[in-house]
Amino acid sequence: MSLRESVGESGADLSGPFDRLGRVLAAQIEGHRKLLSCIEKKRQAIRDADIDAITKLCQAEQAITHRLGDLEKQRLELVGRLTERLAPDAAEPLSLCEIAAAADEGRRGGLEALAQGLREAIETVRRESSIVTAAAGALSRHMTGIMQTVNSVLSRVGVYERRGRIAVGAQMDFCVDLKS
């Protein structure tokens, strides 16, 4: 007997939980779209080496990620409740596809489309995020290299006094050979 048949036989009205699950999935998809927008903006900020913009975008991402975490908790709770009602003896929660298959015809297609949309949104965010993470790492290494070069030049030209402070009136000759 399929889940849909068992729901029909039990007379259980699951329209409310199915509708709530649809709303949560739609909100998760929207949250991932917002996150993707932040990631794209961060990519541009990294290209421009705009540290202030990167910081603001990281804060925005953190807020979106927090909201997505709350939505994920709601989704898991709904899946758990639906699993209890649809398959009380199940060893683990039903998948979204299994839950959608148990829905009435009017909701089934919508739930399946939302589940697929969420999978695609998560994968897109994951892919783009890994690209931006690599770019941020490259920018960090570049900035570290610049700082090491500046530090090396300044330490060789006697700009610092013995205590590590910048010497007042020190002459800086930046025509130092950086290859040595």
Stockholm file with secondary structure:
# STOCKHOLM 1.0

chainA/1-180         MSLRESVGESGADLSGPFDRLGRVLAAQIEGHRKLLSCIEKKRQAIRDADIDAITKLCQAEQAITHRLGDLEKQRLELVGRLTERLAPDAAEPLSLCEIAAAADEGRRGGLEALAQGLREAIETVRRESSIVTAAAGALSRHMTGIMQTVNSVLSRVGVYERRGRIAVGAQMDFCVDLKS
#=GR chainA/1-180 SS CCHHHHHHHHTCCCHHHHHHHHHHHHHHHHHHHHHHHHHHHHHHHHHTTCHHHHHHHHHHHHHHHHHHHHHHHHHHHHHHHHHHHHCTTCSSCCCHHHHHHHSCHHHHHHHHHHHHHHHHHHHHHHHHHHHHHHHHHHHHHHHHHHHHHHHHHHHHTTCBCTTSSBCTTCCCCCCCCTTC
#=GC SS_cons         CCHHHHHHHHTCCCHHHHHHHHHHHHHHHHHHHHHHHHHHHHHHHHHTTCHHHHHHHHHHHHHHHHHHHHHHHHHHHHHHHHHHHHCTTCSSCCCHHHHHHHSCHHHHHHHHHHHHHHHHHHHHHHHHHHHHHHHHHHHHHHHHHHHHHHHHHHHHTTCBCTTSSBCTTCCCCCCCCTTC
//
